Amino acid sequence: MVVFRGPVATLVAGGLAFLAMACSQSPPAGESTGRLTPTTQMAASPRLLELGKNTYEKKCLPCHGEKGDGQAEAAYLLYPKPRNFVDARYRLVSTWDYVPTDEDLFETLSRGMPGSAMPSWAHLPEETRWGLVHYVKSFARNPFEIGPDHQPESETDIPTGHVKVPPEPSYTSEARARAHELYLEVCAGCHGPTGKGEGQEEQEDSEGFPTRPRDLTAGIYKGRPEPEPVYHRIAAGLPGSSMPSHPALYGDDIWHLVHYVREMSSHEQRARMEMKRFRMVATRVDELPDHPDASSWRSTPAFNLHLMPLWWRDDRPEEVAVQALHDGQEIAIQLTWPDATHDHTALRPQDFRDAVAIELSGDPDPPFFGMGEKGTGVNIWMWKSERQADLESAFQDLDKIYPNIGIDSYPNLLRSALEQPTRHALTLESDPSFVTGWGAKNIVSDPTRKSAAEDLVAEGFGTLKARPLVDQRVEATGVYSVGSYRVVFKRALWGEDDTQVSLRLGDTALVSFAVWDGSAGDRDGKKSVTIWQELFISP
């Protein structure tokens, strides 16, 4: 998680949390874990390939598929689509041959790809990431071939091999004028005159999917945003996309464009887009707050985490702020995120609610963060805005939206004939026997529920189910105000069985969060998520 001290920023949430390493193994609070660049290169070996295979099957298969062709169970939820390792058209390359080096693949695995659902795996040991590099390469239909190093010497020269980045020139006013001229000539057709992606050229990738040019002012860089990697992007292009290579500009002209493009966004914007894992702390207090307005939250550190939409869109919640406290018996986690609209009904087919969730895993090596996997379940705490509205006013039913709706009349065995109204629908005064979901103890249908949260379990896509009503132990209270939500989850530290994850004092839990924006059509797997983070439960 990205950690900032100070006031709680408005951000996104919905998540996962699990138990893992002891605190002695974790870095200080707020620091990110894992290196993006390798300390040494590791050649392929049978042992390394086996390590890569095992890791791929646990971490990568749900998106990229068993065959590495990007046709996995989760693929329909994702945009941009997962990379097809068989065709091996990798976007981030540092060669003129449209082929990545092993270091290119290592950095991509480690950093992830902002602007997509590809998460960072920097927290994995370097050896494991090298195993993934070599295993992923084994899917390729054709071998990776990088020619001898030859840099372009004229506009008609065809370069090969590694892109050798020349010395960086000064960015003078003359250089900026030249960069502006080049940008309008070479880049504005796609990225637009202002860099906001408003160019007129239609684009699609090598798989035939429509694509949109990057908004260069947003600070979202698929590759590392430092000057040299950006030089590689402009020089070598992004294979498989509409971004071409520019060998004719090799030399100072590309450097001028690098400076010009980078000044369209700030360092702070670019840093905010990084999907890093950070370490948060749940501080021990004498008394836990149970409402977002409690004064104790004002003095609790906030950890701001980057959110990535699984189906990417530019209009999205960028961050979620996380605060955590415990009293030795219970834990309270407050999530804060921005949302321009308060979507708190989901009665019509075209309406979707706002929501947030925390997912927990008791496995030290957690399963895929999207709903777990078969045999390795996850525990999910979910808050829904319309549940909160139900608690604060009358239970919302169809007659709220359609007051003149035609209704059926049901006998009410709980009342005498004289007590029954002449015309009645299924209401709180109905006999639950005639309200199927309510009568079957389905918590989604129960109009008498006392919490806006649900305690859920899952073992992969399509397996989500609620714990029995008598075992619902998660409480949550949410408040919408001034364009943002604040939601407080509360539960005992110790779970009652294997499906409820226990949070032990002195241990570190891995956590991730997800948020749904109803006005954007978010529901089910269409949501914004964080990657796994660390939450230390202070003794």
Sequence and secondary structure as in RCSB ss.txt:
>XXXX:A:sequence
MVVFRGPVATLVAGGLAFLAMACSQSPPAGESTGRLTPTTQMAASPRLLELGKNTYEKKCLPCHGEKGDGQAEAA
YLLYPKPRNFVDARYRLVSTWDYVPTDEDLFETLSRGMPGSAMPSWAHLPEETRWGLVHYVKSFARNPFEIGPDH
QPESETDIPTGHVKVPPEPSYTSEARARAHELYLEVCAGCHGPTGKGEGQEEQEDSEGFPTRPRDLTAGIYKGRP
EPEPVYHRIAAGLPGSSMPSHPALYGDDIWHLVHYVREMSSHEQRARMEMKRFRMVATRVDELPDHPDASSWRST
PAFNLHLMPLWWRDDRPEEVAVQALHDGQEIAIQLTWPDATHDHTALRPQDFRDAVAIELSGDPDPPFFGMGEKG
TGVNIWMWKSERQADLESAFQDLDKIYPNIGIDSYPNLLRSALEQPTRHALTLESDPSFVTGWGAKNIVSDPTRK
SAAEDLVAEGFGTLKARPLVDQRVEATGVYSVGSYRVVFKRALWGEDDTQVSLRLGDTALVSFAVWDGSAGDRDG
KKSVTIWQELFISP
>XXXX:A:secstr
     SS       EEEEEEEEGGGS STT B S SS SS     HHHHHHHHHHHHHHTHHHH TTSSS  TTG
GG BS    TTTT  S   BTTS   HHHHHHHHHH  TTSS    TTS HHHHHHHHHHHHTT SS       B
   STT   BSB          HHHHHHHHHHIIIIIHHHH TTSSS     EE TTS EE    TTTT  SS  
SHHHHHHHHHH  TTSS    GGGTTHHHHHHHHHHHTTS HHHHHHT    BEEEEEE SS   STT GGGGGS
  EEEE EESB  SSS  EEEEEEEE SSEEEEEEEEE SS      STT    EEEEEEE  SS   TTT BTT
B EEEEEEEHHHHHHHHSS   HHHH TT        TTS TTTS SS  S TTS GGGSHHHHTT TTT TT  
 SEEEEEESSTT  EE  GGG   EEEEEEETTEEEEEEEEESS SSTTS    TTEEEEEEEEEE GGGT BTT
BSEE   EEEEE  
